[in-house]
Amino acid sequence: MDYPNVTKLGVLSDTHGLLRSEVTKALEGVELIFHAGDVGRMQILGELERIAPVVAVRGNVDAGPQWRDLPLTQTLQVSGFWFHILHDLNDLNFDVKGAAYDVVVSGHSHQPKIESRQGILFLNPGSAGPRRFKLPITLARFDFKKDSFHPRIVQLAIEGSAA
């Protein structure tokens, strides 16, 4: 699949059945959304679709027949850059050295991270769902320019928390 004219991309993971109002506000203006698994409730994807088209993968909590059609991985091109999306980075089944991807998106750990390895950007948006392990509530956004992209982690201010 190809999304050639996207200028703003939202990336989230590990909603675990909770779509916070702060998440939907932080996604305002995006033209495409990636959900890197552990959606928790199928309705979450429908709610995100009201904001922008959604590309999602299945996580380890997304079990049962209702999740059968959600793939474990997705590979697509966004504004000229190749993205590979999966839930758990430990399930990555290709050699990074020879990969033709620009970005690998994963979730699972709930730990937000952006790092470059062997010419590939690895992004984990953290968890946008229930707080776990005292980690912040986060998602990521990408801004695309003519021949470049700029990712950033967005930490959400959650009412009644120290986030």
Phi and psi in degrees as a GROMACS rama.xvg file:
@    title "Ramachandran Plot"
@    xaxis  label "Phi"
@    yaxis  label "Psi"
@TYPE xy
-134.458  133.218  ASP-2
-123.001  85.1183  TYR-3
-73.5535  -24.3157  PRO-4
-115.621  26.7301  ASN-5
-77.4253  133.34  VAL-6
-110.4  -20.2862  THR-7
-139.183  125.369  LYS-8
-122.616  134.855  LEU-9
-106.792  140.592  GLY-10
-132.07  127.839  VAL-11
-141.906  168.781  LEU-12
-157.031  163.768  SER-13
53.464  51.5014  ASP-14
-76.1105  -24.1261  THR-15
47.2649  42.4314  HIS-16
85.3887  3.10092  GLY-17
-121.433  117.156  LEU-18
-110.487  102.071  LEU-19
-72.5317  149.263  ARG-20
-63.0242  -31.8139  SER-21
-64.5178  -31.6268  GLU-22
-69.0195  -48.6237  VAL-23
-62.7026  -35.8171  THR-24
-65.9578  -42.5761  LYS-25
-67.1927  -20.9151  ALA-26
-92.0745  -1.92095  LEU-27
-55.9462  134.316  GLU-28
90.4728  -9.65045  GLY-29
-75.1615  153.638  VAL-30
-106.546  -7.36659  GLU-31
-157.159  145.473  LEU-32
-128.109  133.859  ILE-33
-105.117  136.158  PHE-34
-119.93  115.704  HIS-35
-90.879  38.5505  ALA-36
91.6237  170.22  GLY-37
57.3067  52.9739  ASP-38
-65.5469  -49.5945  VAL-39
94.7381  -42.4165  GLY-40
-140.106  131.163  ARG-41
-58.3657  -30.5965  MET-42
-60.0389  -27.0501  GLN-43
-57.7298  -43.1893  ILE-44
-64.1352  -38.8623  LEU-45
-64.125  -40.3236  GLY-46
-66.1948  -39.3453  GLU-47
-66.9861  -34.3678  LEU-48
-60.7098  -23.9996  GLU-49
-68.0942  -21.5941  ARG-50
-88.94  -49.0566  ILE-51
-166.091  164.643  ALA-52
-56.3442  145.887  PRO-53
-120.027  134.016  VAL-54
-114.644  119.933  VAL-55
-131.34  155.637  ALA-56
-125.036  161.783  VAL-57
-85.8798  137.496  ARG-58
-106.457  -179.458  GLY-59
-67.6527  -23.2159  ASN-60
-88.0111  -8.98244  VAL-61
-87.4028  69.4316  ASP-62
-109.651  151.944  ALA-63
114.814  167.907  GLY-64
-62.8828  -29.1709  PRO-65
-66.3343  -17.9369  GLN-66
-98.1876  -3.97515  TRP-67
-52.7951  -37.3678  ARG-68
-83.4456  -7.67534  ASP-69
-86.0402  120.599  LEU-70
-71.2069  160.661  PRO-71
-77.8121  -28.6482  LEU-72
-139.628  158.02  THR-73
-140.548  142.252  GLN-74
-127.379  128.682  THR-75
-154.509  164.868  LEU-76
-107.951  131.399  GLN-77
-126.837  117.877  VAL-78
49.7354  39.773  SER-79
88.9492  -0.572242  GLY-80
-113.782  140.381  PHE-81
-91.1545  128.49  TRP-82
-116.142  139.283  PHE-83
-120.962  125.322  HIS-84
-116.912  132.419  ILE-85
-149.733  168.437  LEU-86
-84.4682  -55.873  HIS-87
-107.62  116.266  ASP-88
-57.2078  -25.9661  LEU-89
-65.2848  -16.0434  ASN-90
-92.5833  5.50976  ASP-91
-60.3663  123.151  LEU-92
-116.572  38.7384  ASN-93
-143.841  158.952  PHE-94
-79.0537  119.372  ASP-95
-58.8009  -36.9876  VAL-96
-56.5413  -42.0924  LYS-97
-97.9431  6.54437  GLY-98
-74.4601  145.297  ALA-99
-97.6471  16.6146  ALA-100
-90.8532  148.74  TYR-101
-92.4792  -33.9274  ASP-102
-139.877  136.446  VAL-103
-114.286  123.655  VAL-104
-108.405  131.055  VAL-105
-143.112  169.49  SER-106
-130.349  -129.355  GLY-107
76.1255  -48.2397  HIS-108
-78.5433  -17.3556  SER-109
69.0041  5.05926  HIS-110
-102.938  113.203  GLN-111
-65.9821  137.302  PRO-112
-160.622  139.037  LYS-113
-128.301  119.581  ILE-114
-148.339  152.169  GLU-115
-105.982  132.504  SER-116
-135.992  121.518  ARG-117
49.9793  43.719  GLN-118
82.3092  3.23476  GLY-119
-115.387  134.877  ILE-120
-85.2145  127.209  LEU-121
-106.835  125.58  PHE-122
-127.927  128.825  LEU-123
-119.91  116.599  ASN-124
-74.3552  -3.40108  PRO-125
81.7277  -157.971  GLY-126
-111.657  129.858  SER-127
-99.7995  -0.181261  ALA-128
-98.2756  -144.839  GLY-129
-59.8145  140.778  PRO-130
-65.3989  136.051  ARG-131
-136.824  147.565  ARG-132
55.2879  25.6  PHE-133
62.0271  20.1114  LYS-134
-82.859  154.203  LEU-135
-69.4213  161.397  PRO-136
-91.3674  118.888  ILE-137
-141.406  164.77  THR-138
-147.882  -178.945  LEU-139
-128.869  156.533  ALA-140
-133.625  144.606  ARG-141
-117.582  136.369  PHE-142
-111.504  129.701  ASP-143
-104.916  133.719  PHE-144
-110.713  -171.619  LYS-145
-50.0135  -56.1102  LYS-146
-128.286  27.7743  ASP-147
-151.483  166.66  SER-148
-137.756  154.843  PHE-149
-133.815  104.137  HIS-150
-89.1767  152.396  PRO-151
-151.092  147.557  ARG-152
-87.2441  134.57  ILE-153
-112.07  114.28  VAL-154
-88.408  128.219  GLN-155
-91.1789  136.587  LEU-156
-84.662  111.694  ALA-157
-100.895  122.264  ILE-158
-55.4757  133.994  GLU-159
81.5352  13.403  GLY-160
-132.908  168.643  SER-161
-90.9149  13.7159  ALA-162
